[in-house]
Amino acid sequence: MADPKPNTTPRRIGVRAFRGNLDAILREARAGAAFLVTERGEILAEIRPPAQAPRVARKPGALRGRIHMAPDFDTLPPDVLAAMYGQEP
């Protein structure tokens, strides 16, 4: 397959060629190429990489004061603690 060129016109490819070269086509799509899968001149599908959603920068501490945990949330029950140390409860 040819080198993919991002942001170019989609390349037309027949169903048989698509089936026979699926791994290479998907590799090119990942690199930015777009394809129109055709059968007898009719476009059946369009293969292209997904649109990149804008990444929102995380803001540390944004949920401060909105998440509450019980004071004993990490305290183990005595029977579980004893089992961890191989003791009888």
Steps between C-alpha positions, in 0.01 A plus 500: 500500500612856441608735775193655667447872459291648780223745411482399132208387288389148598645229279250264332558130557290203389350250743735220389807720538369615837461141622839399368688795649303570816801512732689744276191717448435523873865588559471781246171619651668516840769716338235738363394362160134475397340239273170456318412131470314444174322221319432548130550873537257537793646628826421253779709635786743768600806405705690778674664561836265629771476873552717610788292633785657802663676396819399698801784550742430353841494745784640351822268549793194577286285262708635609838218521752260307275623148578458369853628176650410337826774542762538122522485421126845334503464318833492123462262289707683297767427162336645613164806649669557177695467291183763715328750414774404131512335527840168369622233771542 
